[in-house]
Amino acid sequence: NKGTQDVQDLFDGNRVFANVKPESLVYYFTRVFTAKEDICLDFFSGSATTAHAVMKLNAEDGGNRKFIMVQLPEKTDEKSEAYKAGYKNICEIGKERIRRAGKMIKEENASKEGIERLDTGFRVLKLDSSNMEDVYYTPQEFELQSLFNENVKADRTNEDLLFQVMLDLGIELSAKIDSKQIAGKNVHFVDDNYLVVCFDRNVNESTITEIAKLQPIYFVMRDASAANDNVIDNFEQIFKHYSPDTNCRII
């Protein structure tokens, strides 16, 4: 199988995946049927052959195609070369192939003008249940005392919340994300000033004011982030003064 041999060569001779789709065939289909700005979706990603083909074609024609690879984290056999090489599931093989293929494509096209702008990066996202406790969605079904409990599940990170907010607002999960400190708190910026979020604890009026002065399109924070009730009480007034057009949300 040509595809299997290609992956074996890419992984320093280790046969980490069998019955691989030939990269040349997927490349051909991608070249014939896609435009430079298209998104290529593969619901049975396997070793991420489609991602490899998309990056190769982008390098060839200067395209900006994006790929979405979907793959269940199927475990590798403990006796397999993949497992012995440290790849405990198929997703791990796919991620490593994208890294290696991206590096190889840039090296092979090192003399090509603009190759340094070729995007070979990717994000790994896992499907999970909502970050929010049931009380957040159906407060009428809970006793009065329960309404004041934390509405975000205890095992969720600030990054988990950020991506949920991006989905809620219809922002592409591939959007640029930057982070910086404002008044001592970690603040995330998505697509520059389009979305600004802060999920740190003990956020006071100073942090809110500095963020409001930036005049983002959307600002989102956690209810539990506020240092005290005064922060929540003054929240709207601060934005009304510095950035009245900002769409503010508290989760």
C-alpha positions in Angstrom: 0.0 0.0 0.0 1.6 3.3 -1.2 -0.2 5.3 1.6 1.1 3.0 4.3 4.7 3.2 2.9 4.4 7.0 2.8 3.5 7.1 6.5 6.2 4.6 7.4 8.8 6.8 5.6 7.5 9.8 7.5 7.8 8.0 10.8 11.4 7.0 10.4 10.6 3.5 9.2 8.1 2.7 11.9 4.9 1.0 10.5 2.6 3.0 12.8 -0.5 2.7 10.6 -1.7 0.2 8.0 -4.1 0.5 5.1 -3.6 4.3 4.8 -5.3 6.3 2.1 -2.7 7.3 -0.6 -1.7 10.9 -0.1 -1.3 11.3 -3.8 -4.9 10.3 -4.5 -6.4 12.6 -1.8 -4.1 15.4 -3.2 -5.5 14.8 -6.7 -9.1 15.0 -5.5 -8.3 18.1 -3.5 -6.7 19.8 -6.4 -9.5 19.0 -8.8 -12.5 19.7 -6.5 -11.5 22.5 -4.2 -10.8 26.3 -4.4 -8.0 28.0 -2.6 -10.2 29.2 0.3 -12.2 26.0 0.8 -12.5 23.9 4.0 -11.8 20.2 3.6 -13.6 17.9 6.0 -12.6 14.3 6.7 -14.9 12.4 9.0 -12.6 9.3 9.0 -9.3 11.0 9.4 -7.2 8.0 10.4 -3.6 9.1 10.0 -4.6 12.5 8.7 -3.9 11.9 5.0 -6.3 14.7 4.0 -4.5 17.2 6.2 -1.2 16.2 4.6 -2.7 16.6 1.1 -4.2 20.0 1.8 -1.0 21.4 3.2 0.9 20.1 0.2 -1.5 21.7 -2.3 -1.5 25.0 -0.4 2.3 25.0 -0.7 2.0 24.4 -4.4 -0.6 27.0 -5.4 -0.5 29.5 -2.6 -3.9 28.5 -1.3 -5.4 29.0 2.1 -7.5 25.8 2.4 -8.3 24.7 5.9 -8.8 21.1 7.1 -11.0 19.6 9.7 -10.0 16.1 10.8 -12.5 14.0 12.8 -11.3 10.8 14.4 -12.4 8.7 17.4 -9.5 8.1 19.8 -9.4 4.4 19.0 -6.7 2.7 21.0 -3.7 1.1 19.3 -2.9 -2.6 19.9 -0.4 -3.0 22.6 1.7 -5.3 20.4 1.7 -2.8 17.5 4.7 -0.7 16.4 2.5 2.4 16.9 1.9 1.5 20.6 5.6 0.7 21.2 6.5 4.0 19.6 4.3 5.9 22.1 1.1 6.4 20.1 -1.6 5.0 22.4 -4.5 5.9 20.0 -5.1 6.8 16.4 -5.5 10.5 17.1 -2.0 10.7 18.4 -0.7 9.2 15.1 -2.7 11.8 13.1 -1.4 14.7 15.1 2.2 13.6 14.8 1.8 13.1 11.0 0.5 16.6 10.6 3.5 18.0 12.4 6.0 15.9 10.4 4.3 16.4 7.1 4.1 20.2 7.7 7.8 20.3 8.5 8.7 18.2 5.5 6.6 20.2 3.1 8.3 23.5 4.2 11.7 21.9 3.9 11.0 20.5 0.4 9.8 24.0 -0.7 12.3 26.1 1.2 13.4 28.0 -1.9 9.8 28.8 -2.9 8.8 32.5 -2.4 6.3 32.9 0.5 6.7 29.4 1.8 7.3 30.9 5.3 3.7 32.0 5.3 2.4 28.4 4.8 0.1 27.6 7.7 0.9 24.1 9.0 -0.5 24.7 12.5 -3.6 23.0 13.9 -5.7 22.9 17.1 -6.9 19.7 18.8 -10.4 19.8 20.2 -12.4 17.1 21.9 -16.1 16.7 21.9 -17.6 16.8 25.4 -20.7 17.7 27.3 -21.5 21.3 28.2 -19.2 23.2 30.6 -22.2 24.4 32.5 -24.1 22.7 35.3 -27.8 22.0 34.8 -28.8 24.9 37.0 -27.4 27.3 34.4 -29.9 26.1 31.8 -32.9 25.2 33.9 -32.9 27.4 37.1 -36.6 26.9 37.5 -36.1 23.2 38.3 -33.8 23.9 41.3 -34.4 25.0 44.9 -33.7 28.6 45.7 -30.6 27.7 47.7 -29.1 25.8 44.8 -29.4 28.8 42.5 -26.3 30.3 44.1 -24.1 27.3 43.5 -21.2 27.5 41.0 -22.8 27.2 37.5 -19.6 25.9 35.8 -18.5 22.3 36.2 -15.6 22.0 38.6 -13.3 20.1 36.1 -13.5 22.7 33.3 -10.6 25.1 32.5 -10.7 28.7 31.3 -9.8 27.4 27.9 -12.8 25.1 27.9 -15.0 28.1 28.6 -13.4 30.2 25.9 -14.1 27.7 23.2 -17.7 27.3 24.3 -18.2 31.0 24.1 -16.6 31.0 20.6 -19.1 28.3 19.5 -22.0 30.2 21.1 -21.0 33.4 19.1 -20.4 31.5 15.9 -16.7 32.3 15.8 -14.5 29.9 13.9 -12.5 27.6 16.2 -9.5 28.3 14.1 -9.6 32.1 14.9 -6.5 33.8 16.2 -6.3 33.8 20.0 -3.9 35.9 22.1 -3.6 36.3 25.8 -2.2 39.0 28.0 -2.3 40.4 31.5 -4.6 43.3 32.3 -4.6 44.6 35.9 -3.1 41.4 37.0 -5.7 39.1 35.3 -5.3 36.8 32.4 -7.5 38.0 29.5 -8.0 36.3 26.1 -8.4 38.1 22.8 -10.1 36.4 19.9 -9.7 37.9 16.4 -7.9 40.9 18.0 -10.7 42.9 19.7 -13.7 41.0 18.4 -14.1 38.9 21.5 -12.4 39.6 24.9 -13.0 37.2 27.8 -11.8 37.0 31.4 -12.5 34.0 33.5 -10.0 34.6 36.3 -11.1 34.9 39.9 -11.2 38.1 42.0 -11.7 40.4 39.0 -12.2 44.0 40.2 -13.4 47.3 38.7 -9.8 48.1 37.5 -9.7 45.1 35.2 -13.2 45.7 33.9 -12.4 49.4 33.2 -9.2 48.6 31.3 -11.0 46.1 29.2 -13.9 48.5 28.5 -11.5 51.1 27.3 -10.4 48.7 24.6 -13.9 48.7 23.2 -14.3 45.1 22.2 -17.3 43.9 20.1 -18.1 41.2 22.7 -16.9 40.8 26.3 -17.6 37.7 28.4 -16.8 36.9 32.0 -17.9 34.4 34.7 -20.3 35.4 37.4 -17.9 33.7 39.8 -15.0 35.9 38.5 -16.2 39.0 40.3 -14.2 39.9 43.4 -17.5 41.1 45.1 -21.0 42.1 44.4 -20.0 45.7 43.7 -18.2 44.5 40.6 -21.4 43.0 39.2 -23.4 46.1 40.2 -20.9 48.4 38.4 -20.2 46.2 35.5 -22.8 47.7 33.1 -22.1 51.2 34.1 -18.4 50.9 33.4 -19.1 49.6 29.9 -21.8 52.1 29.3 -19.3 54.9 30.0 -16.3 53.6 28.1 -17.8 51.3 25.4 -21.6 51.5 25.1 -21.7 49.4 21.9 -19.9 46.4 23.5 -22.2 43.3 23.8 -21.5 42.1 27.4 -22.3 38.7 28.8 -21.9 37.0 32.2 -21.9 33.2 32.4 
